[in-house]
Amino acid sequence: MADSSSSNSASETGFPIAPLLERSRIESGGHLEIGVSVSGTAAVEENELDVLLRDDRLAPGEAIDLGIFVSGTGTVRENELSVFYDGTDLIDLDDPGVVRRSLAASSSGSNDATTDGGDGGSWPRSVTDARRDHAASLEWKPLGGNGRDEPVYLLEINTRTNAPPGRYAIPVVCTYRSESGIRQVERVPTIRVVGWRERWGTWIARGAIGLALVVAVAVLFVYLLPI
């Protein structure tokens, strides 16, 4: 029997992104692309994709906090997450980060679903879980507090401490399949990695102005001081 405290801890901290990383040439010219593949029971017209960035301005070494929310899927039959990278300037490949994810219990009660922590909830088959060739493969665990039948992925992607300043597009492509057809939706959030000059330039300028005012007041005080 699995250690429930270990499962809870893993659910809180997330699972490593490393097993999902794939080197690929990204047509958009970006450094990072995220693919989500979902098979469900809802019609393709109902499917929607929302992508949220916690902060679009980062210092080198900070994590990209990205939320991916797939709705209008009905009962989820399969889901897969892939992270593609092209180039080594942006992502810290030694410690690429973690991912948390959630799916509500499947109403189908499929025999090939797994359970988490013995809570009786059954979970749809995840294609990602079939990748067992890496010791750190993602385990199928729910993200506590989310009770919807829709995939939610929360990624914390670490950037390199020497990542070049500039703007980086992060295409997120969701491919949804159901009996009514196939629908592909793309969202392209953009982050800006700021260098030290941009981060501290404003504060340095304000400090210099403040210091100049203090000196000016001191000189004026000395000048007006009666002898």
HELIX and SHEET records of a PDB file:
HELIX    1   1 SER A    4  THR A   13  1                                  10    
HELIX    2   2 ALA A   18  LEU A   20  5                                   3    
HELIX    3   3 VAL A   44  GLU A   46  5                                   3    
HELIX    4   4 VAL A  127  ALA A  130  5                                   4    
HELIX    5   5 TRP A  196  LEU A  224  1                                  29    
SHEET    1   A 5 PHE A  15  PRO A  16  0                                        
SHEET    2   A 5 GLY A  97  SER A 102 -1                                        
SHEET    3   A 5 VAL A 152  ASN A 158 -1                                        
SHEET    4   A 5 ALA A  63  SER A  71 -1                                        
SHEET    5   A 5 GLU A  48  LEU A  53 -1                                        
SHEET    1   B 5 LEU A  21  ARG A  23  0                                        
SHEET    2   B 5 VAL A  76  TYR A  85  1                                        
SHEET    3   B 5 LEU A  32  GLY A  40 -1                                        
SHEET    4   B 5 VAL A 172  SER A 178  1                                        
SHEET    5   B 5 GLY A 181  ARG A 187 -1                                        
SHEET    1   C 3 LEU A  21  ARG A  23  0                                        
SHEET    2   C 3 VAL A  76  TYR A  85  1                                        
SHEET    3   C 3 ARG A 125  SER A 126  1                                        
SHEET    1   D 3 ARG A  57  LEU A  58  0                                        
SHEET    2   D 3 THR A 190  VAL A 193  1                                        
SHEET    3   D 3 GLY A 166  ALA A 169 -1                                        
END                                                                             
